[in-house]
Amino acid sequence: MRTRVAKGKAPMAHFVFLWMAFISQASQPAPPGQAKGMQAGDLEKSAYFAFVDHDYIFTVEVVGPGVLLLNFVSMTEDARPLAAKQVRVRLENRTVAATTFQIDTGDPKQPLITASLTMRPRSSFGARIRGDFGEAKELLGVTVRVGEEDFTLAPLASLAFENLVLKVNRINLGSPDFRDDWQVLKLEVIGTRAPASRRKESIGF
């Protein structure tokens, strides 16, 4: 598993690395109730989750029992911190906050473990999410808190997720106007964002 930040006009190679490393996962038959044609909102649980709007893209993918990958794209002009504990995953009988991020350093024996990342302006990055996820193969929900906002990711079928990743890989982070990319790639808003609430029931967790 490799991750790296795409800078300037470089393509978003980290999505390619993370996706290609586990592309066989998506090519397997979809579980019952997860037909490949299903889009966001059709699924109760999934191994693939995404949030997409004109500022940020977040994806979370279960690539093995209890093994979760997070990718983000920032299309803003501001740097924002992202703490691992602000990534919350809803499982069958509990909600789990991540503890740390694991970043590939090129040496599989010495990954970088960190409690937070910085989402830099016009950048993208990917990392493994570490936490008490047990042997989970599918999730019921994912929420990422950035500052005072909660970003709720939507469940996707494997084919819908694969198509999204292919589109995201074509975003030019050096573009003077990301609206052009949205029109050309036919991106659509996925998931929801709202002011962060301290009441768990208000965010479905």
Backbone hydrogen bonds, N-H to C=O, Kabsch-Sander energy under -0.5 kcal/mol:
donor,donor_aa,acceptor,acceptor_aa,energy
6,A,124,S,-0.7
7,K,5,V,-0.6
10,A,7,K,-2.5
12,M,169,N,-0.7
13,A,11,P,-2.2
15,F,12,M,-1.0
16,V,12,M,-0.9
17,F,13,A,-2.6
18,L,14,H,-2.6
19,W,15,F,-2.7
20,M,16,V,-3.2
21,A,17,F,-1.7
22,F,18,L,-0.6
22,F,19,W,-1.2
23,I,20,M,-0.8
25,Q,22,F,-1.5
26,A,22,F,-0.7
27,S,23,I,-1.1
28,Q,24,S,-0.6
28,Q,25,Q,-0.9
34,Q,31,P,-2.3
38,M,35,A,-1.8
42,D,39,Q,-1.8
46,S,139,L,-2.0
48,Y,156,L,-0.5
49,F,60,V,-2.5
50,A,154,A,-2.1
51,F,58,F,-2.8
52,V,190,I,-2.6
53,D,56,Y,-2.1
57,I,73,V,-1.9
58,F,51,F,-2.2
59,T,71,N,-2.4
60,V,49,F,-2.2
61,E,69,L,-2.2
62,V,47,A,-2.8
63,V,61,E,-0.8
63,V,67,V,-2.1
64,G,67,V,-1.0
66,G,136,A,-3.1
67,V,64,G,-2.6
68,L,66,G,-0.6
68,L,129,I,-0.7
69,L,61,E,-2.6
70,L,127,A,-3.2
71,N,59,T,-2.4
72,F,125,F,-2.5
73,V,57,I,-2.3
74,S,123,S,-3.1
75,M,55,D,-3.3
75,M,73,V,-0.6
80,R,119,M,-2.1
82,L,117,L,-3.1
84,A,115,A,-2.9
86,Q,83,A,-1.6
87,V,84,A,-2.2
88,R,86,Q,-0.7
88,R,143,T,-3.0
89,V,96,V,-3.3
90,R,141,G,-2.9
91,L,89,V,-0.6
91,L,94,R,-3.3
96,V,89,V,-3.3
98,A,84,A,-0.6
98,A,87,V,-2.8
99,T,130,R,-3.2
100,T,130,R,-1.2
101,F,114,T,-3.4
102,Q,128,R,-2.6
103,I,101,F,-0.5
103,I,112,L,-3.2
110,Q,107,D,-2.1
112,L,103,I,-2.8
113,I,111,P,-0.6
114,T,101,F,-2.3
114,T,112,L,-0.5
117,L,82,L,-2.7
119,M,80,R,-3.5
119,M,117,L,-0.5
120,R,118,T,-1.1
122,R,76,T,-1.4
123,S,74,S,-1.0
123,S,120,R,-0.8
125,F,72,F,-2.1
127,A,70,L,-2.5
128,R,102,Q,-2.6
129,I,68,L,-2.6
130,R,100,T,-2.9
130,R,128,R,-0.5
133,F,131,G,-1.9
136,A,133,F,-1.9
139,L,46,S,-3.2
140,L,90,R,-3.0
141,G,90,R,-1.0
142,V,153,L,-0.5
143,T,88,R,-2.5
144,V,151,F,-2.7
145,R,86,Q,-2.1
146,V,144,V,-0.5
146,V,149,E,-2.3
149,E,146,V,-1.7
150,D,194,A,-3.2
151,F,144,V,-3.0
152,T,150,D,-0.6
152,T,192,T,-3.2
153,L,142,V,-2.3
153,L,151,F,-0.7
154,A,50,A,-3.0
156,L,48,Y,-2.8
157,A,38,M,-0.9
161,F,157,A,-2.4
162,E,158,S,-2.5
163,N,159,L,-2.5
164,L,160,A,-2.0
165,V,161,F,-2.5
166,L,162,E,-2.1
167,K,163,N,-1.8
168,V,164,L,-2.8
169,N,165,V,-2.2
170,R,167,K,-1.5
171,I,168,V,-1.6
173,L,10,A,-0.5
173,L,171,I,-0.8
175,S,172,N,-2.0
180,D,177,D,-1.5
181,D,177,D,-0.6
182,W,178,F,-2.2
183,Q,179,R,-2.0
184,V,180,D,-2.6
185,L,181,D,-3.0
186,K,182,W,-1.0
187,L,182,W,-1.4
190,I,52,V,-1.9
192,T,152,T,-1.9
194,A,150,D,-2.0
196,A,148,E,-3.1
200,K,198,R,-0.7
202,S,199,R,-1.3
203,I,200,K,-1.4
204,G,201,E,-0.9
205,F,200,K,-1.9
